[in-house]
Amino acid sequence: MKSVLANKTSPGWLGRAVRNRDMVPLALLIVAFFVSMSLSSSFRDAAYLLKTATRYMELGMTALIMTFIVTAGMIDLSVPSVMCCSATATALLFHGGMPMELAICFGILTGAACGAINGFFIAYLKLPAMIVTIGTMSIFRGVSQIFIGDKSLGSFPAWFNSVEKIELFSFGKAKFGITLLIFIIAALLMYLVLHRTSFGRKVFAIGANENVAIYSGINTRRIKMTLFIISGIISSIAGLMMMSRLLLVRYDMSLNTEIDVVTMVLLGGADINGGRGSIIGAFLAVLLVFIIKTGLIVANITSDAQMFVMGLLLLTTIIIPNIGRLVQARKDK
């Protein structure tokens, strides 16, 4: 009798896979890597992979903090626009005569201010995060376009240009740059905060059931405000990294990258309804998106087709876990 009950209540392999969502991006990453190797021999070259990966670390940084926000049951679609707005502020202040070091500080403060605006409307006025950030997404980018128009701003100090090319160490021809190190350190710190601190537990509690979190004594408004301010700061740092890599700033910088960031977060195991998220999963998902997009470029797939593939991948990340839950629920009956 005990064995019958044990077999009925113990989850099968599908149930375990659904619960351990980190396995999904890991499995897809392995498949995508071998498929990409079959498309191009470049994927057997560690030097090529490390060099190409740097351009995805900027969005990877934003995907890490977005994991916190989605886990708390919200979303921030204004992240790429905050990147652009912060970079624009930095460039304008520098060209206005301010030292670059000080201009960078003000650029980061601009990102924090953008995050605070989002946080105020969402945390204190209780407006839907998706609606607010869709609106501010257009506003922040519109501000950049008002100030610089269709021009591009460049001619930054030599020490600021191409920061991603700064080498920390190398393995033969494979060179490990500072951008990758920043991303790895950010992932480690955010993992510790989300999964090993009381702040992280409060984020999970808010996403699981905000009313219960409030009755438990959690200051949900302060947590939400903090998350969006940090999101603004991280986004501004990512914007400065992109600005350094591109050697210029335009109003359309990081345009239409929202779907990439959201895909990374959801593919990494975060639940769009909140209450579930994984920094390890997000880290793996960033690598997966890098491999897929690089593979598509190597295969000469057009940008429109790339958007189709990313959209399909996004839908897959939402559909598969739900199918898994339904199948497992029927098995448990």
N, C-alpha and C positions, 0 to 999 in steps of 0.2 A: 504493500500500500504506500509506504514511504517513497519507494523508488518511482511509483507512478506519479505521485504528487511532485516529486523533484523534477521529473522529466517535463511535467506540464508547466511548472512555474519557472524553470531555469531558461534564460534567454538562449536562443540559438546563435549561430555565427552572424546572421544578419542583424539580430538585435544588438549583439556586442559591437558590430561595426557602426551601427547607428549611434550607439552611446559614445563610442570613441571616434568622434568626427575627425580627429587628426589623421586617421587612416585614409580618409577619402582623398585629401590633397596629396598625401604621400604616395598613394597608389597611382593617382593621375600624373604626378610629377615623374615617376619612374617610366610610365607608359609614354608620356610626351617626350621625355628625353631620348628614349630609344627610337621613337618615330622620327624625331628631328635628326638624329644621327644617320638615319637611313636617307634623309633628304639632303644632308650636306655633311661632308667630312669636317667642317669647321667645328661641329659639336664634339669632336674628339680632341679639340685643341683647347686646353685649359686657359691659355693666354687670351684667346679670342673670347671665351665665355666670361672671364673676369673683366675684360675691357668693355664688353657689351653690357654686362650686368649693371654697371655704374649708372646708366641712364634710367634704370628702373628703381633705384634706391630712393629717389625723391618721393615717388608715389608710394613706395613701400613704407616710408616713414609715416605718411598720412594714413595708410591702411592700419598701422599698429594702433594709433590713437583712435581711429574710427571704430576699431574693435571694442574699445571701452564704451563708446557712445551707443553702438548697436546693442551691446550687452545690456546697457541700461534702458533699452527699449526705445531708443531714438535714432536719428540719422542726421548726418551733416553733409548735404550736397554742395555746400559752398566752399569746401576745402580747396579745390583748384583755383577758384576765384580769389580766395584769401592769399594763396601762393603768389598770384599775379599782383594783387593789390600791394602786398608787402614789398615785393621786389620793385614795383613802380615807385613806391614811397622812398625806398633806399636810393634808387637811381636818381630821382628828382632832387633829393637832398644833396647827394654827392655833386651833381652838376650845378647845384645852386651854391656850391662853395663849402659845404660841410665836409670835414674829414671822413673818409670812408668808414673808419671804425665806428665813429659816432652815428653815421648814417645807417649802418647795419643795426645798431641798437634801436634806433627809432623805427626801422623796418620791422623788427621783432615786436616792438610795442604796438605797431600798427596791426600786426596779426593778432595780438592779445586783445586789442580794442574790437576788432572784427568778431572775435570769439565772444567777447563780453556782450556785444549787441545781440548775437544769436542767443546766448544764455539768458539774457534779460527777458526777451520775448517768450522763450520756451519755458524757463524755470519760474519766472515771476508772473508773467501774464498768462501762462498756461496755454499758449498757442501750439498747434501741432508742429513738431520739429520739421517734418517734410515740407510743409507749406512755408514756414519761416525761412528755411535754408534755400528753397527754390527762389524765393524773393531776394534774399541777400546775395545769392549766387549772381543774379543779374546786376544788383546794385553795386557790389564790390568791383565786378569787372567793368561795369559802366563808368565808375569813378576813374579807373585806370585809363579807359579810352578817352574820357573827357580831358585828362591832363596831358596825355601823350599823343592822342589821335592815332593816325596810321603810321607814325614815325617809330623808329626803334632807338633806344638809348643804349650806348655802349661806352667804349673808351674808359674802362675801369682800371684801377691800379694793377700792376703786373702780379702782385702777391695774391690778389683776389681772383684773377682769371684762371680758369681750368684747375680748380682746387682738386677735382677728382683725379687728376694726373699725378698728384703727390703720392709717391710710392713709400710704403712702410717696410715691406720686405718682398722678396720674390722667390719663386721656385723655378729655376731655369728661366724660360721666357715668360712664365706666368707671373704677373705683377699684382700684388695685393695693395689696393689703394686706400686712401683715407675715407672715401665715401662708403665703401663696404664696411669699414670698421665702425663708422658712425652708426650705420644701420644695425649692425650686430649688437653694439652696445645698447642702442635704443631698444632693440627687441628684448635683450636680457633684462634691462631695467623695468620695462613695461610688464614683462612676465612676472617679475617679483612683486610689482605693485598690484597687478590684477589678481594673481593667484596666491599670493603669500602675505597680504596685508589686510587690515580691517577695512581700509578704503575700498579695496577690490571686492571684499565681501559685501559691502554696502552697494556697490555698483550692481552686483549680481542680484541682490535683494530687490533693488528698485526695478530692475528689468523683469524679475519674476512676478512681482505684485507690488506696485507702488503704494497702494493703500495699506497693505500689511507692513511695508517698510516704514511708513509714516507712523503707524500705531506702535511700531517697535522703537520709536524714538529717533529714527534716522532723519536728519535734516536734508530731505531730498532736493530742495531748492539749491542749497549750497553745493551739494555734490554735482548737480547738473551744471550749475554755473561754473564750477571748477573745471569740469570736463570740457566745456566749450572754450574756456579761456586757454587751457592747455592745448586743445585742438588748434586754436589760432596761432599759438606760439610754435608748435611743431610744424604747422603748415607754412609759417613764415620762414622757418629754417629750411624747409624743403624748397621753398621758392627761391631763397638765396643760393642754395646748392644748384638749382636749375639755371639761375641767372649766371652763376660762375661758369657753368658748363657751356651754355649757349653764347656767352660773352656779350649778351645784350638782353634788353627787356622790351617786350611788345605787349599790347593789350590782349592779344590772343594767346599769350604764353599759357601752356597747360590747358588749353581749351579742349572741351569734350573728353576729359579724362575721368569724369565722375564714374562712368560705368566700370572703368578699370579698377578704381579704388573699391567700389561697392562689391565687385566680383571677388576681389582679393579677400575682403572681409567675410562675405558669406561662404565662399569656397573654403575659407579657413575654419569654418565650423560655427560661426556666430549665427544665432537665430534672429531673423528679421523681427520677430515679435518680442525679443528681449529675453533676459534670463540665462542666456548661454553664449559663451564666447571663448576663444582660445588664441593666445598670442603665438603659441607654437604652430597652430594651424594657420594663422595669418602669415607667419614667417614662411611656411612651406608654400602657401598660396601665392605669395609674392614671387617666389622662385618659379612656380608653375606658370604664372602669367608671363614672366620673362621668357621662359623656354618656348611657350606657345607662340607668343608674338614674334620672337626672333626666328622661330621656325617658319612662320608664315612669310616673314620678310625674305628669308633665304629662298623660299619656294616661289618668290615673285607673286605672292597673293596681293591683290589690290587692297587699299585701305578700306574701301567699302565692304569687301569680303571679310576683312579682319574684324570690322565692327559686328558683322553678322555672326562670326565665330564667337566673339566675346559675349554677345547677347545670348547666344545659344548656351554657352558655358554658364552664364548667370542663371538662366532658367533651370539648367540641369542641377545646379547647386541647391536650388530651392525645391525642385520636384523629387529628387532621389531620396533625401531623408524622409520626406512625407510618405512616399511609397513604402520605404523600409518600415516605418512605424505601423502602417496599415497591415502589411504582411505579418509583422511580428505580433500585432494585436490579434489577428485571426488565429495565429498559432497558439497564442496563450488562452484562447477560449476553450 
